[in-house]
Amino acid sequence: MKDKNILISVGIIIYIVMSGVDRFVYHIPNIIYIPTAIIGIALILIGFFKNKSK
């Protein structure tokens, strides 16, 4: 259960930080933004579905 929460938290933090920086601080090029956002979303989904398989 704790691993699930850590994965979801890390994914949300990555996604929010990238979105905030891109919108308010500096425009991040798509070549960097898209793979990082996909990793954040993947961590959220892995954490969400991790206990479903048990």
N, CA, C, O and CB atoms as a CASP TS submission, in Angstrom:
PFRMAT TS
TARGET T0000
AUTHOR 0000-0000-0000
METHOD Language model
MODEL 1
PARENT N/A
ATOM      1  N   MET     1       0.827  -1.194   0.000  1.00  0.00           N
ATOM      2  CA  MET     1       0.000   0.000   0.000  1.00  0.00           C
ATOM      3  C   MET     1       0.865   1.250   0.000  1.00  0.00           C
ATOM      4  O   MET     1       0.525   2.238  -0.649  1.00  0.00           O
ATOM      5  CB  MET     1      -0.937   0.003   1.204  1.00  0.00           C
ATOM      6  N   LYS     2       1.990   1.216   0.727  1.00  0.00           N
ATOM      7  CA  LYS     2       2.838   2.395   0.802  1.00  0.00           C
ATOM      8  C   LYS     2       3.526   2.651  -0.532  1.00  0.00           C
ATOM      9  O   LYS     2       3.684   3.806  -0.928  1.00  0.00           O
ATOM     10  CB  LYS     2       3.876   2.237   1.912  1.00  0.00           C
ATOM     11  N   ASP     3       3.941   1.594  -1.236  1.00  0.00           N
ATOM     12  CA  ASP     3       4.565   1.769  -2.548  1.00  0.00           C
ATOM     13  C   ASP     3       3.600   2.427  -3.528  1.00  0.00           C
ATOM     14  O   ASP     3       3.999   3.249  -4.352  1.00  0.00           O
ATOM     15  CB  ASP     3       5.039   0.419  -3.102  1.00  0.00           C
ATOM     16  N   LYS     4       2.342   2.060  -3.429  1.00  0.00           N
ATOM     17  CA  LYS     4       1.325   2.635  -4.299  1.00  0.00           C
ATOM     18  C   LYS     4       1.230   4.142  -4.071  1.00  0.00           C
ATOM     19  O   LYS     4       1.180   4.914  -5.029  1.00  0.00           O
ATOM     20  CB  LYS     4      -0.040   1.965  -4.055  1.00  0.00           C
ATOM     21  N   ASN     5       1.206   4.558  -2.817  1.00  0.00           N
ATOM     22  CA  ASN     5       1.102   5.973  -2.515  1.00  0.00           C
ATOM     23  C   ASN     5       2.338   6.742  -2.952  1.00  0.00           C
ATOM     24  O   ASN     5       2.226   7.878  -3.414  1.00  0.00           O
ATOM     25  CB  ASN     5       0.869   6.170  -1.041  1.00  0.00           C
ATOM     26  N   ILE     6       3.507   6.147  -2.815  1.00  0.00           N
ATOM     27  CA  ILE     6       4.744   6.815  -3.219  1.00  0.00           C
ATOM     28  C   ILE     6       4.771   7.006  -4.733  1.00  0.00           C
ATOM     29  O   ILE     6       5.125   8.085  -5.208  1.00  0.00           O
ATOM     30  CB  ILE     6       5.977   6.006  -2.756  1.00  0.00           C
ATOM     31  N   LEU     7       4.407   5.991  -5.492  1.00  0.00           N
ATOM     32  CA  LEU     7       4.403   6.104  -6.951  1.00  0.00           C
ATOM     33  C   LEU     7       3.415   7.167  -7.416  1.00  0.00           C
ATOM     34  O   LEU     7       3.732   7.972  -8.292  1.00  0.00           O
ATOM     35  CB  LEU     7       4.060   4.755  -7.591  1.00  0.00           C
ATOM     36  N   ILE     8       2.236   7.171  -6.840  1.00  0.00           N
ATOM     37  CA  ILE     8       1.228   8.162  -7.217  1.00  0.00           C
ATOM     38  C   ILE     8       1.709   9.558  -6.857  1.00  0.00           C
ATOM     39  O   ILE     8       1.560  10.487  -7.652  1.00  0.00           O
ATOM     40  CB  ILE     8      -0.119   7.864  -6.529  1.00  0.00           C
ATOM     41  N   SER     9       2.280   9.719  -5.677  1.00  0.00           N
ATOM     42  CA  SER     9       2.757  11.036  -5.239  1.00  0.00           C
ATOM     43  C   SER     9       3.874  11.551  -6.135  1.00  0.00           C
ATOM     44  O   SER     9       3.864  12.718  -6.527  1.00  0.00           O
ATOM     45  CB  SER     9       3.244  10.971  -3.793  1.00  0.00           C
ATOM     46  N   VAL    10       4.834  10.695  -6.463  1.00  0.00           N
ATOM     47  CA  VAL    10       5.947  11.109  -7.320  1.00  0.00           C
ATOM     48  C   VAL    10       5.431  11.478  -8.714  1.00  0.00           C
ATOM     49  O   VAL    10       5.872  12.471  -9.293  1.00  0.00           O
ATOM     50  CB  VAL    10       7.010   9.982  -7.416  1.00  0.00           C
ATOM     51  N   GLY    11       4.521  10.705  -9.242  1.00  0.00           N
ATOM     52  CA  GLY    11       3.952  11.010 -10.555  1.00  0.00           C
ATOM     53  C   GLY    11       3.216  12.335 -10.579  1.00  0.00           C
ATOM     54  O   GLY    11       3.361  13.112 -11.523  1.00  0.00           O
ATOM     55  N   ILE    12       2.427  12.599  -9.546  1.00  0.00           N
ATOM     56  CA  ILE    12       1.694  13.858  -9.465  1.00  0.00           C
ATOM     57  C   ILE    12       2.653  15.029  -9.315  1.00  0.00           C
ATOM     58  O   ILE    12       2.461  16.071  -9.942  1.00  0.00           O
ATOM     59  CB  ILE    12       0.706  13.832  -8.296  1.00  0.00           C
ATOM     60  N   ILE    13       3.684  14.868  -8.491  1.00  0.00           N
ATOM     61  CA  ILE    13       4.659  15.949  -8.297  1.00  0.00           C
ATOM     62  C   ILE    13       5.386  16.256  -9.604  1.00  0.00           C
ATOM     63  O   ILE    13       5.550  17.423  -9.958  1.00  0.00           O
ATOM     64  CB  ILE    13       5.679  15.571  -7.197  1.00  0.00           C
ATOM     65  N   ILE    14       5.820  15.229 -10.321  1.00  0.00           N
ATOM     66  CA  ILE    14       6.507  15.440 -11.602  1.00  0.00           C
ATOM     67  C   ILE    14       5.597  16.193 -12.568  1.00  0.00           C
ATOM     68  O   ILE    14       6.020  17.155 -13.210  1.00  0.00           O
ATOM     69  CB  ILE    14       6.946  14.088 -12.220  1.00  0.00           C
ATOM     70  N   TYR    15       4.366  15.755 -12.665  1.00  0.00           N
ATOM     71  CA  TYR    15       3.446  16.362 -13.626  1.00  0.00           C
ATOM     72  C   TYR    15       3.118  17.805 -13.255  1.00  0.00           C
ATOM     73  O   TYR    15       3.094  18.670 -14.131  1.00  0.00           O
ATOM     74  CB  TYR    15       2.161  15.544 -13.713  1.00  0.00           C
ATOM     75  N   ILE    16       2.867  18.080 -11.986  1.00  0.00           N
ATOM     76  CA  ILE    16       2.529  19.432 -11.552  1.00  0.00           C
ATOM     77  C   ILE    16       3.719  20.369 -11.697  1.00  0.00           C
ATOM     78  O   ILE    16       3.557  21.502 -12.152  1.00  0.00           O
ATOM     79  CB  ILE    16       2.046  19.420 -10.106  1.00  0.00           C
ATOM     80  N   VAL    17       4.910  19.918 -11.317  1.00  0.00           N
ATOM     81  CA  VAL    17       6.098  20.770 -11.433  1.00  0.00           C
ATOM     82  C   VAL    17       6.379  21.096 -12.901  1.00  0.00           C
ATOM     83  O   VAL    17       6.653  22.247 -13.239  1.00  0.00           O
ATOM     84  CB  VAL    17       7.327  20.082 -10.790  1.00  0.00           C
ATOM     85  N   MET    18       6.315  20.106 -13.757  1.00  0.00           N
ATOM     86  CA  MET    18       6.563  20.358 -15.176  1.00  0.00           C
ATOM     87  C   MET    18       5.529  21.312 -15.759  1.00  0.00           C
ATOM     88  O   MET    18       5.883  22.213 -16.519  1.00  0.00           O
ATOM     89  CB  MET    18       6.560  19.047 -15.957  1.00  0.00           C
ATOM     90  N   SER    19       4.269  21.132 -15.420  1.00  0.00           N
ATOM     91  CA  SER    19       3.223  22.011 -15.939  1.00  0.00           C
ATOM     92  C   SER    19       3.384  23.430 -15.404  1.00  0.00           C
ATOM     93  O   SER    19       3.228  24.397 -16.151  1.00  0.00           O
ATOM     94  CB  SER    19       1.838  21.467 -15.574  1.00  0.00           C
ATOM     95  N   GLY    20       3.694  23.559 -14.121  1.00  0.00           N
ATOM     96  CA  GLY    20       3.872  24.881 -13.526  1.00  0.00           C
ATOM     97  C   GLY    20       5.056  25.622 -14.101  1.00  0.00           C
ATOM     98  O   GLY    20       4.961  26.812 -14.401  1.00  0.00           O
ATOM     99  N   VAL    21       6.164  24.936 -14.257  1.00  0.00           N
ATOM    100  CA  VAL    21       7.353  25.568 -14.824  1.00  0.00           C
ATOM    101  C   VAL    21       7.081  25.969 -16.271  1.00  0.00           C
ATOM    102  O   VAL    21       7.449  27.064 -16.695  1.00  0.00           O
ATOM    103  CB  VAL    21       8.576  24.616 -14.742  1.00  0.00           C
ATOM    104  N   ASP    22       6.441  25.091 -17.019  1.00  0.00           N
ATOM    105  CA  ASP    22       6.172  25.386 -18.422  1.00  0.00           C
ATOM    106  C   ASP    22       5.239  26.588 -18.576  1.00  0.00           C
ATOM    107  O   ASP    22       5.413  27.399 -19.485  1.00  0.00           O
ATOM    108  CB  ASP    22       5.567  24.166 -19.108  1.00  0.00           C
ATOM    109  N   ARG    23       4.274  26.697 -17.709  1.00  0.00           N
ATOM    110  CA  ARG    23       3.292  27.760 -17.854  1.00  0.00           C
ATOM    111  C   ARG    23       3.780  29.091 -17.298  1.00  0.00           C
ATOM    112  O   ARG    23       3.577  30.128 -17.928  1.00  0.00           O
ATOM    113  CB  ARG    23       2.013  27.366 -17.174  1.00  0.00           C
ATOM    114  N   PHE    24       4.423  29.083 -16.126  1.00  0.00           N
ATOM    115  CA  PHE    24       4.701  30.333 -15.421  1.00  0.00           C
ATOM    116  C   PHE    24       6.161  30.771 -15.424  1.00  0.00           C
ATOM    117  O   PHE    24       6.423  31.968 -15.307  1.00  0.00           O
ATOM    118  CB  PHE    24       4.252  30.204 -14.026  1.00  0.00           C
ATOM    119  N   VAL    25       7.113  29.869 -15.552  1.00  0.00           N
ATOM    120  CA  VAL    25       8.515  30.240 -15.400  1.00  0.00           C
ATOM    121  C   VAL    25       9.218  30.284 -16.757  1.00  0.00           C
ATOM    122  O   VAL    25       9.696  31.338 -17.177  1.00  0.00           O
ATOM    123  CB  VAL    25       9.230  29.256 -14.464  1.00  0.00           C
ATOM    124  N   TYR    26       9.279  29.160 -17.427  1.00  0.00           N
ATOM    125  CA  TYR    26      10.037  29.046 -18.670  1.00  0.00           C
ATOM    126  C   TYR    26       9.356  28.028 -19.571  1.00  0.00           C
ATOM    127  O   TYR    26       8.935  26.965 -19.115  1.00  0.00           O
ATOM    128  CB  TYR    26      11.513  28.642 -18.394  1.00  0.00           C
ATOM    129  N   HIS    27       9.252  28.355 -20.838  1.00  0.00           N
ATOM    130  CA  HIS    27       8.647  27.420 -21.790  1.00  0.00           C
ATOM    131  C   HIS    27       9.617  26.270 -22.050  1.00  0.00           C
ATOM    132  O   HIS    27      10.696  26.460 -22.612  1.00  0.00           O
ATOM    133  CB  HIS    27       8.275  28.140 -23.124  1.00  0.00           C
ATOM    134  N   ILE    28       9.208  25.081 -21.630  1.00  0.00           N
ATOM    135  CA  ILE    28      10.037  23.887 -21.802  1.00  0.00           C
ATOM    136  C   ILE    28       9.784  23.335 -23.206  1.00  0.00           C
ATOM    137  O   ILE    28       8.633  23.193 -23.616  1.00  0.00           O
ATOM    138  CB  ILE    28       9.722  22.804 -20.698  1.00  0.00           C
ATOM    139  N   PRO    29      10.854  23.023 -23.944  1.00  0.00           N
ATOM    140  CA  PRO    29      10.660  22.452 -25.290  1.00  0.00           C
ATOM    141  C   PRO    29       9.903  21.127 -25.226  1.00  0.00           C
ATOM    142  O   PRO    29      10.025  20.367 -24.265  1.00  0.00           O
ATOM    143  CB  PRO    29      12.021  22.244 -25.987  1.00  0.00           C
ATOM    144  N   ASN    30       9.125  20.872 -26.266  1.00  0.00           N
ATOM    145  CA  ASN    30       8.310  19.653 -26.309  1.00  0.00           C
ATOM    146  C   ASN    30       9.146  18.387 -26.256  1.00  0.00           C
ATOM    147  O   ASN    30       8.672  17.361 -25.768  1.00  0.00           O
ATOM    148  CB  ASN    30       7.464  19.640 -27.557  1.00  0.00           C
ATOM    149  N   ILE    31      10.375  18.434 -26.746  1.00  0.00           N
ATOM    150  CA  ILE    31      11.239  17.253 -26.755  1.00  0.00           C
ATOM    151  C   ILE    31      11.565  16.806 -25.326  1.00  0.00           C
ATOM    152  O   ILE    31      11.879  15.637 -25.105  1.00  0.00           O
ATOM    153  CB  ILE    31      12.539  17.544 -27.532  1.00  0.00           C
ATOM    154  N   ILE    32      11.496  17.716 -24.363  1.00  0.00           N
ATOM    155  CA  ILE    32      11.739  17.398 -22.957  1.00  0.00           C
ATOM    156  C   ILE    32      10.422  17.223 -22.215  1.00  0.00           C
ATOM    157  O   ILE    32      10.294  16.322 -21.387  1.00  0.00           O
ATOM    158  CB  ILE    32      12.584  18.497 -22.291  1.00  0.00           C
ATOM    159  N   TYR    33       9.452  18.066 -22.498  1.00  0.00           N
ATOM    160  CA  TYR    33       8.197  18.085 -21.740  1.00  0.00           C
ATOM    161  C   TYR    33       7.377  16.817 -21.942  1.00  0.00           C
ATOM    162  O   TYR    33       6.895  16.234 -20.971  1.00  0.00           O
ATOM    163  CB  TYR    33       7.369  19.292 -22.136  1.00  0.00           C
ATOM    164  N   ILE    34       7.214  16.391 -23.167  1.00  0.00           N
ATOM    165  CA  ILE    34       6.330  15.260 -23.457  1.00  0.00           C
ATOM    166  C   ILE    34       6.818  13.956 -22.823  1.00  0.00           C
ATOM    167  O   ILE    34       6.010  13.284 -22.183  1.00  0.00           O
ATOM    168  CB  ILE    34       6.202  15.078 -24.957  1.00  0.00           C
ATOM    169  N   PRO    35       8.091  13.551 -22.958  1.00  0.00           N
ATOM    170  CA  PRO    35       8.517  12.309 -22.299  1.00  0.00           C
ATOM    171  C   PRO    35       8.431  12.381 -20.768  1.00  0.00           C
ATOM    172  O   PRO    35       8.086  11.395 -20.117  1.00  0.00           O
ATOM    173  CB  PRO    35       9.940  11.978 -22.709  1.00  0.00           C
ATOM    174  N   THR    36       8.745  13.545 -20.200  1.00  0.00           N
ATOM    175  CA  THR    36       8.674  13.682 -18.752  1.00  0.00           C
ATOM    176  C   THR    36       7.223  13.610 -18.268  1.00  0.00           C
ATOM    177  O   THR    36       6.946  12.986 -17.243  1.00  0.00           O
ATOM    178  CB  THR    36       9.318  15.004 -18.310  1.00  0.00           C
ATOM    179  N   ALA    37       6.309  14.234 -18.986  1.00  0.00           N
ATOM    180  CA  ALA    37       4.894  14.165 -18.627  1.00  0.00           C
ATOM    181  C   ALA    37       4.369  12.735 -18.758  1.00  0.00           C
ATOM    182  O   ALA    37       3.559  12.299 -17.941  1.00  0.00           O
ATOM    183  CB  ALA    37       4.069  15.116 -19.509  1.00  0.00           C
ATOM    184  N   ILE    38       4.815  12.014 -19.762  1.00  0.00           N
ATOM    185  CA  ILE    38       4.393  10.617 -19.937  1.00  0.00           C
ATOM    186  C   ILE    38       4.908   9.755 -18.793  1.00  0.00           C
ATOM    187  O   ILE    38       4.196   8.869 -18.320  1.00  0.00           O
ATOM    188  CB  ILE    38       4.894  10.059 -21.286  1.00  0.00           C
ATOM    189  N   ILE    39       6.133  10.001 -18.340  1.00  0.00           N
ATOM    190  CA  ILE    39       6.672   9.259 -17.193  1.00  0.00           C
ATOM    191  C   ILE    39       5.855   9.547 -15.941  1.00  0.00           C
ATOM    192  O   ILE    39       5.559   8.631 -15.174  1.00  0.00           O
ATOM    193  CB  ILE    39       8.154   9.622 -16.956  1.00  0.00           C
ATOM    194  N   GLY    40       5.485  10.811 -15.724  1.00  0.00           N
ATOM    195  CA  GLY    40       4.661  11.162 -14.569  1.00  0.00           C
ATOM    196  C   GLY    40       3.305  10.483 -14.611  1.00  0.00           C
ATOM    197  O   GLY    40       2.843   9.956 -13.599  1.00  0.00           O
ATOM    198  N   ILE    41       2.667  10.490 -15.764  1.00  0.00           N
ATOM    199  CA  ILE    41       1.363   9.838 -15.907  1.00  0.00           C
ATOM    200  C   ILE    41       1.492   8.328 -15.740  1.00  0.00           C
ATOM    201  O   ILE    41       0.630   7.692 -15.134  1.00  0.00           O
ATOM    202  CB  ILE    41       0.742  10.168 -17.273  1.00  0.00           C
ATOM    203  N   ALA    42       2.563   7.755 -16.276  1.00  0.00           N
ATOM    204  CA  ALA    42       2.777   6.311 -16.134  1.00  0.00           C
ATOM    205  C   ALA    42       2.964   5.924 -14.669  1.00  0.00           C
ATOM    206  O   ALA    42       2.444   4.897 -14.231  1.00  0.00           O
ATOM    207  CB  ALA    42       3.999   5.868 -16.953  1.00  0.00           C
ATOM    208  N   LEU    43       3.701   6.737 -13.905  1.00  0.00           N
ATOM    209  CA  LEU    43       3.871   6.446 -12.475  1.00  0.00           C
ATOM    210  C   LEU    43       2.537   6.491 -11.743  1.00  0.00           C
ATOM    211  O   LEU    43       2.274   5.658 -10.876  1.00  0.00           O
ATOM    212  CB  LEU    43       4.850   7.441 -11.838  1.00  0.00           C
ATOM    213  N   ILE    44       1.701   7.454 -12.085  1.00  0.00           N
ATOM    214  CA  ILE    44       0.378   7.538 -11.465  1.00  0.00           C
ATOM    215  C   ILE    44      -0.433   6.283 -11.777  1.00  0.00           C
ATOM    216  O   ILE    44      -1.041   5.696 -10.882  1.00  0.00           O
ATOM    217  CB  ILE    44      -0.373   8.797 -11.952  1.00  0.00           C
ATOM    218  N   LEU    45      -0.443   5.875 -13.041  1.00  0.00           N
ATOM    219  CA  LEU    45      -1.222   4.694 -13.423  1.00  0.00           C
ATOM    220  C   LEU    45      -0.666   3.415 -12.818  1.00  0.00           C
ATOM    221  O   LEU    45      -1.436   2.553 -12.397  1.00  0.00           O
ATOM    222  CB  LEU    45      -1.263   4.565 -14.930  1.00  0.00           C
ATOM    223  N   ILE    46       0.660   3.273 -12.766  1.00  0.00           N
ATOM    224  CA  ILE    46       1.266   2.088 -12.161  1.00  0.00           C
ATOM    225  C   ILE    46       0.908   2.013 -10.684  1.00  0.00           C
ATOM    226  O   ILE    46       0.570   0.945 -10.175  1.00  0.00           O
ATOM    227  CB  ILE    46       2.796   2.103 -12.341  1.00  0.00           C
ATOM    228  N   GLY    47       0.982   3.146  -9.999  1.00  0.00           N
ATOM    229  CA  GLY    47       0.628   3.160  -8.585  1.00  0.00           C
ATOM    230  C   GLY    47      -0.832   2.853  -8.362  1.00  0.00           C
ATOM    231  O   GLY    47      -1.193   2.203  -7.382  1.00  0.00           O
ATOM    232  N   PHE    48      -1.675   3.316  -9.263  1.00  0.00           N
ATOM    233  CA  PHE    48      -3.118   3.082  -9.117  1.00  0.00           C
ATOM    234  C   PHE    48      -3.484   1.628  -9.342  1.00  0.00           C
ATOM    235  O   PHE    48      -4.305   1.069  -8.614  1.00  0.00           O
ATOM    236  CB  PHE    48      -3.895   3.957 -10.084  1.00  0.00           C
ATOM    237  N   PHE    49      -2.879   1.014 -10.347  1.00  0.00           N
ATOM    238  CA  PHE    49      -3.241  -0.358 -10.699  1.00  0.00           C
ATOM    239  C   PHE    49      -2.363  -1.418 -10.044  1.00  0.00           C
ATOM    240  O   PHE    49      -2.578  -2.608 -10.274  1.00  0.00           O
ATOM    241  CB  PHE    49      -3.180  -0.521 -12.179  1.00  0.00           C
ATOM    242  N   LYS    50      -1.384  -1.027  -9.239  1.00  0.00           N
ATOM    243  CA  LYS    50      -0.458  -1.987  -8.654  1.00  0.00           C
ATOM    244  C   LYS    50      -1.170  -2.984  -7.750  1.00  0.00           C
ATOM    245  O   LYS    50      -0.882  -4.180  -7.814  1.00  0.00           O
ATOM    246  CB  LYS    50       0.618  -1.262  -7.875  1.00  0.00           C
ATOM    247  N   ASN    51      -2.078  -2.529  -6.925  1.00  0.00           N
ATOM    248  CA  ASN    51      -2.782  -3.435  -6.018  1.00  0.00           C
ATOM    249  C   ASN    51      -3.944  -4.148  -6.682  1.00  0.00           C
ATOM    250  O   ASN    51      -4.484  -5.091  -6.104  1.00  0.00           O
ATOM    251  CB  ASN    51      -3.281  -2.678  -4.823  1.00  0.00           C
ATOM    252  N   LYS    52      -4.344  -3.739  -7.863  1.00  0.00           N
ATOM    253  CA  LYS    52      -5.435  -4.412  -8.561  1.00  0.00           C
ATOM    254  C   LYS    52      -5.029  -5.817  -8.989  1.00  0.00           C
ATOM    255  O   LYS    52      -5.877  -6.706  -9.064  1.00  0.00           O
ATOM    256  CB  LYS    52      -5.870  -3.598  -9.780  1.00  0.00           C
ATOM    257  N   SER    53      -3.740  -6.034  -9.272  1.00  0.00           N
ATOM    258  CA  SER    53      -3.291  -7.339  -9.727  1.00  0.00           C
ATOM    259  C   SER    53      -3.116  -8.341  -8.593  1.00  0.00           C
ATOM    260  O   SER    53      -3.033  -9.544  -8.839  1.00  0.00           O
ATOM    261  CB  SER    53      -2.003  -7.197 -10.469  1.00  0.00           C
ATOM    262  N   LYS    54      -3.060  -7.859  -7.358  1.00  0.00           N
ATOM    263  CA  LYS    54      -2.853  -8.783  -6.213  1.00  0.00           C
ATOM    264  C   LYS    54      -4.145  -9.402  -5.763  1.00  0.00           C
ATOM    265  O   LYS    54      -4.155 -10.196  -4.822  1.00  0.00           O
ATOM    266  CB  LYS    54      -2.207  -8.057  -5.036  1.00  0.00           C
TER
END
